[in-house]
Amino acid sequence: MKKRKFLKSLAFLGIGSGSIFSTKTASAKTISEIDPNAPDFWEQIRAAYKLKPDYINLENGYYCFLPEETLDNYIKHLRDVNYQASSYMRTVQWDNKAKSAAMVAELVGASPEEVVLTRNTTESIDLIISGYPWKSGDEAIVSNQDYGSLLNMFELAERRYGIKVKRIDIPMHPENDEEIVAVYEKAITSKTKLMMVPHIVNITGHILPVRKIADMAHGHGVEVMLDGAHAVGHFDFNISELDCDYYGSSLHKWLSVPLGCGMLYVKKGKSTQIRPLLAPYELDQTTLLNLNHTGTHAVSTDLSVIDAVNFLNKMGSKRKEDRLRYIQRYWSDQVRDLPGINVNTPEDPHRSCGIANVGIDAMSTADMATMLLDKYQIFTVAINGAGGVNGCRISPNVYTSEAEMDKFVLALKEMSGNA
C-alpha cells in the first residue's frame, strides 16, 4: 500500500498523520510542561523519555520503561522510604499501597475493594488458578496462544487436583466475533468451571471480544478469567463492562510503572471462594486482601503507580490508544499485502492496537530478529511457533516516530525481496 493512500485510510481514526519531528527540539520533560494542545504534542511526549541511541526499540511489550519524570519520582520514593526505614514500613506502607491500588481501580473502572497490587500478571492469575475450588474431574479451557507460564500453572493444577485442561486455537484472522466465541463455546462441557481468555493476545496483539465470550460462558455457568497483561495503559476499557470474574495485568508494561508491579481484579463477592496461596497476616479475611500477602517488598514501586497514572491521564488514555493504533497501522498496512510477508495480526483496526506480529517466509523468526538488530539496529523479539505464530512481535510506544517505522518497513521490504 502506498504511504499517501495509507495515511488517507487512517482518517476515520481521527489521528493526525504528520511527522512527530519538527525543525525544533521539544523541551518538555514533565507532565506540567507538556501542552496537550500544541502541534508538537507527540514530540513533547518523546522528549519526556531518555531513548537509547544504539537501536530503535520495538519491544515495549516486555517492559515499557519509564519516562524521566516517573523515574525521577521513583528514585525519590526510594530515598524517602530508605530515609524513613522501619517507621515507614510499620506505619503508612499499607495505606499508601491501598491508595495506589484505588487509583488503578479508578483507571480500569473497578471499585477499590476489587483491586489489589501484585508483582505481575503471572502472580495475579496464578493466585486464582492455584486457589480455585477445584474438584477432581473439573475442566478448564485455555488457548494455545496463552502465555506459557500461565499454561504451565494450569498443568500444575492438573497434577495437583486431577482436573482436565482443554486447549483451543484462537482464529488468527477471524471474519467476525462470533467465530471466536464459537471456538470457546464448543469446548464447554457440563464439567467446565473456568476459562482463561486473553484480553489481548500477547504474541500477536489480537484484542478479543471478551464481553461476548463472557456472556456466552456465564450462560453455561462458567467463570471467566482474563489475561490483561498488555491491556492496562495500552487501550481504553472499563473492566465492569467486560463482566469478567477475574482479571490480571502487569502495570510495568503499558502503564510504565517500575518493574515488579501488577494488578489483580476479582469481582465483588468472588474472592472468598479462592484459597490463599500464601497465608496472610490475618487468616480468613473476607476481602481481596486475603489473597494478597506479599511480605516485605519494594514499596517504592507501589508509590510510583500514582506517578505513572498521572502521566497517562495527562497524555489522555484514549489519545494514547489512538496514537499506538496509528503507529501500528502506519507500518503494518504498508507490508500486509506484500508477497513473502505475513502479518499475524487481524486487519480490522479494532481488533488490535499498538502490538502486531510479522514474519518473513524466507527466514526463521530467530534469524529475522537477529538481522533486524545487527543490520538495521531495530530491537524486536522472535516468536517461534507459540500457538502457531511465527514472526517477530512489534510493539512501538508513544515516543516512536513515523521515521523510525519507515526504517522498519524498509527493512522488511529488503529482507523479503520487496525493496
C-alpha positions, 0 to 999 in steps of 0.5 A, spaced: 500 500 500 502 506 498 504 511 504 499 517 501 493 512 500 495 509 507 495 515 511 488 517 507 485 510 510 487 512 517 482 518 517 476 515 520 481 514 526 481 521 527 489 521 528 493 526 525 498 523 520 504 528 520 511 527 522 512 527 530 519 531 528 519 538 527 525 543 525 525 544 533 527 540 539 521 539 544 523 541 551 518 538 555 520 533 560 514 533 565 507 532 565 506 540 567 510 542 561 507 538 556 501 542 552 496 537 550 494 542 545 500 544 541 502 541 534 508 538 537 504 534 542 507 527 540 514 530 540 513 533 547 511 526 549 518 523 546 522 528 549 519 526 556 523 519 555 531 518 555 531 513 548 537 509 547 541 511 541 544 504 539 537 501 536 530 503 535 526 499 540 520 495 538 519 491 544 515 495 549 511 489 550 516 486 555 517 492 559 515 499 557 520 503 561 519 509 564 519 516 562 524 521 566 519 524 570 516 517 573 523 515 574 525 521 577 519 520 582 521 513 583 528 514 585 525 519 590 520 514 593 526 510 594 530 515 598 524 517 602 522 510 604 530 508 605 530 515 609 524 513 613 526 505 614 522 501 619 517 507 621 515 507 614 514 500 613 510 499 620 506 505 619 503 508 612 506 502 607 499 499 607 495 505 606 499 508 601 499 501 597 491 501 598 491 508 595 495 506 589 491 500 588 484 505 588 487 509 583 488 503 578 481 501 580 479 508 578 483 507 571 480 500 569 473 502 572 473 497 578 471 499 585 477 499 590 475 493 594 476 489 587 483 491 586 489 489 589 497 490 587 501 484 585 508 483 582 505 481 575 500 478 571 503 471 572 502 472 580 495 475 579 492 469 575 496 464 578 493 466 585 486 464 582 488 458 578 492 455 584 486 457 589 480 455 585 475 450 588 477 445 584 474 438 584 477 432 581 474 431 574 473 439 573 475 442 566 478 448 564 479 451 557 485 455 555 488 457 548 494 455 545 496 462 544 496 463 552 502 465 555 506 459 557 507 460 564 500 461 565 499 454 561 504 451 565 500 453 572 494 450 569 498 443 568 500 444 575 493 444 577 492 438 573 497 434 577 495 437 583 487 436 583 486 431 577 482 436 573 482 436 565 485 442 561 482 443 554 486 447 549 483 451 543 486 455 537 484 462 537 482 464 529 488 468 527 484 472 522 477 471 524 471 474 519 467 476 525 466 475 533 462 470 533 467 465 530 471 466 536 466 465 541 464 459 537 471 456 538 470 457 546 463 455 546 464 448 543 469 446 548 464 447 554 462 441 557 457 440 563 464 439 567 467 446 565 468 451 571 473 456 568 476 459 562 482 463 561 481 468 555 486 473 553 484 480 553 489 481 548 493 476 545 500 477 547 504 474 541 500 477 536 496 483 539 489 480 537 484 484 542 478 479 543 471 480 544 471 478 551 464 481 553 461 476 548 465 470 550 463 472 557 456 472 556 456 466 552 460 462 558 456 465 564 450 462 560 453 455 561 455 457 568 462 458 567 467 463 570 471 467 566 478 469 567 482 474 563 489 475 561 490 483 561 497 483 561 498 488 555 491 491 556 492 496 562 495 503 559 495 500 552 487 501 550 481 504 553 476 499 557 472 499 563 473 492 566 465 492 569 463 492 562 467 486 560 463 482 566 469 478 567 470 474 574 477 475 574 482 479 571 490 480 571 495 485 568 502 487 569 502 495 570 510 495 568 508 494 561 503 499 558 502 503 564 510 504 565 510 503 572 517 500 575 518 493 574 515 488 579 508 491 579 501 488 577 494 488 578 489 483 580 481 484 579 476 479 582 469 481 582 465 483 588 463 477 592 468 472 588 474 472 592 472 468 598 471 462 594 479 462 592 484 459 597 490 463 599 496 461 596 500 464 601 497 465 608 496 472 610 497 476 616 490 475 618 487 468 616 480 468 613 479 475 611 473 476 607 476 481 602 481 481 596 486 482 601 486 475 603 489 473 597 494 478 597 500 477 602 506 479 599 511 480 605 516 485 605 517 488 598 519 494 594 514 499 596 517 504 592 514 501 586 507 501 589 508 509 590 510 510 583 503 507 580 500 514 582 506 517 578 505 513 572 497 514 572 498 521 572 502 521 566 497 517 562 491 521 564 495 527 562 497 524 555 489 522 555 488 514 555 484 514 549 489 519 545 494 514 547 490 508 544 489 512 538 496 514 537 499 506 538 493 504 533 496 509 528 503 507 529 501 500 528 497 501 522 502 506 519 507 500 518 503 494 518 498 496 512 504 498 508 507 490 508 500 486 509 499 485 502 506 484 500 508 477 497 513 473 502 510 477 508 505 475 513 502 479 518 499 475 524 495 480 526 487 481 524 486 487 519 480 490 522 483 496 526 479 494 532 481 488 533 488 490 535 492 496 537 499 498 538 502 490 538 502 486 531 506 480 529 510 479 522 514 474 519 518 473 513 517 466 509 524 466 507 527 466 514 526 463 521 523 468 526 530 467 530 534 469 524 529 475 522 530 478 529 537 477 529 538 481 522 533 486 524 538 488 530 545 487 527 543 490 520 538 495 521 539 496 529 531 495 530 530 491 537 524 486 536 523 479 539 522 472 535 516 468 536 517 461 534 511 457 533 507 459 540 500 457 538 502 457 531 505 464 530 511 465 527 514 472 526 517 477 530 512 481 535 512 489 534 510 493 539 512 501 538 510 506 544 508 513 544 515 516 543 516 512 536 516 516 530 513 515 523 521 515 521 523 510 525 517 505 522 519 507 515 526 504 517 522 498 519 518 497 513 524 498 509 527 493 512 522 488 511 521 490 504 529 488 503 529 482 507 523 479 503 525 481 496 520 487 496 525 493 496 
